[in-house]
């Protein structure tokens, strides 16, 4: 029997998502060095906020924070892509990233991500998805947390 590929849908954060996300996202965000999402209070404030999405595969299984018009005009930047601990290594993060690309393709020419050196496996995650590491000369901005690597993928 052939396995059916699960489609990942991205949608805005809802109040009903908070309890599930609060169980794992603050600690995961802290571990990833993303203090903005390391508190339950910040999640409550983010309901309806543009650039904050949950990846849904039946239920919310991942969290995506991004911004448009950054780090350059006509581009977007992934600030955080986090998958629930029990759901990792199942392809959910990759599907969420591809769903974000599709969502942004009409408004952004490129999607950037900044990967801190301490998150080495994350670098390979983005590389497998087709993101290209940038030389320092190509950087769109100075990294907030050096050492880091900027990566980019063209959309559309």
C-alpha positions in Angstrom: 0.0 0.0 0.0 1.4 3.4 -1.0 2.0 6.0 1.7 -0.1 9.1 1.2 2.0 12.3 1.4 0.7 14.5 4.1 0.1 18.1 3.1 1.1 20.8 5.5 -1.1 23.8 5.8 0.0 27.1 7.3 -2.5 29.2 9.1 -2.5 32.1 11.6 -2.1 31.4 15.2 -5.4 30.9 17.1 -6.3 31.0 20.7 -7.0 27.2 20.6 -3.4 26.6 19.6 -1.9 28.2 22.7 -2.2 25.3 25.2 -0.5 22.8 22.9 2.3 25.2 21.8 2.9 26.4 25.4 3.9 22.8 26.3 6.9 22.8 24.0 7.5 26.1 22.1 9.0 28.3 24.9 11.6 25.7 25.8 12.4 24.9 22.1 12.7 28.6 21.3 15.1 29.2 24.3 17.2 26.2 23.2 17.4 27.6 19.7 18.5 31.0 21.0 15.2 32.7 20.0 14.2 34.6 23.2 11.3 36.4 21.5 9.3 33.1 21.6 10.6 31.7 24.9 7.5 32.8 26.9 3.9 31.9 27.0 2.9 35.5 27.3 4.5 36.3 23.9 2.4 33.5 22.4 -0.8 35.1 23.7 0.2 38.5 22.3 0.9 36.9 18.8 -2.7 35.8 18.1 -3.6 37.4 14.8 -0.1 38.8 14.3 1.1 38.9 10.7 4.2 36.7 10.3 3.2 34.1 12.9 1.8 30.8 11.6 1.2 27.3 12.8 1.8 24.3 10.5 -1.2 22.0 10.6 -1.3 18.4 9.7 -4.5 17.5 11.4 -3.4 19.4 14.4 -0.8 22.2 14.9 2.6 20.5 14.8 5.0 23.3 14.1 5.4 27.1 14.6 6.7 29.5 12.0 7.7 33.2 12.5 8.8 35.3 9.6 8.9 38.9 8.4 8.5 40.4 5.0 10.5 43.2 3.6 13.5 42.0 5.5 16.5 41.7 5.4 16.0 43.5 2.0 13.0 45.0 0.2 11.2 42.4 -1.9 12.4 39.5 0.3 11.3 37.7 3.5 13.2 36.2 6.4 12.4 33.1 8.5 12.9 34.1 12.1 11.9 30.7 13.6 10.7 27.4 12.4 10.2 24.9 15.2 8.6 21.5 15.3 7.0 19.8 18.3 9.6 17.4 19.9 7.5 14.3 19.3 7.0 15.2 15.6 10.6 15.9 14.6 12.5 13.9 11.9 9.2 13.2 10.1 9.6 15.8 7.4 7.2 18.3 9.0 9.8 21.1 9.1 10.6 20.7 5.5 7.0 20.7 4.5 6.3 23.8 6.6 9.2 25.6 5.0 7.9 24.7 1.5 4.4 25.8 2.4 5.9 29.1 3.6 7.7 29.5 0.3 4.5 28.9 -1.6 2.7 31.4 0.6 5.4 34.1 0.1 6.2 33.5 -3.6 3.9 36.2 -5.0 5.2 38.9 -2.6 8.8 38.1 -2.1 11.6 37.2 -4.6 13.9 35.5 -2.0 13.6 33.9 1.4 16.5 34.3 3.8 17.4 32.5 7.0 20.2 33.2 9.4 21.6 30.1 11.0 23.8 30.5 14.1 26.9 28.3 14.1 25.8 26.6 17.3 22.9 25.1 15.4 24.9 23.1 12.9 22.2 20.5 12.1 19.9 23.4 11.2 22.4 24.5 8.5 22.0 21.1 6.8 18.2 21.2 7.1 18.1 24.4 5.1 20.8 23.1 2.7 18.7 20.0 1.9 15.8 22.2 1.1 17.8 24.0 -1.6 19.0 27.1 0.4 22.3 28.5 -0.7 24.9 29.7 1.9 26.0 33.3 1.2 29.5 34.6 1.3 30.2 37.4 3.7 30.2 39.8 0.8 26.7 38.7 -0.2 25.2 39.1 3.3 22.1 41.2 3.3 22.8 42.3 6.9 25.2 41.7 9.8 24.2 38.7 11.8 22.7 39.5 15.2 24.4 36.5 16.7 27.8 35.8 15.2 29.2 33.4 14.1 26.2 32.7 11.8 25.6 31.8 8.2 23.1 33.6 6.0 21.3 31.3 3.5 18.9 32.2 0.7 16.5 30.6 -1.7 14.9 32.3 -4.7 11.1 32.0 -4.8 9.0 31.7 -7.9 
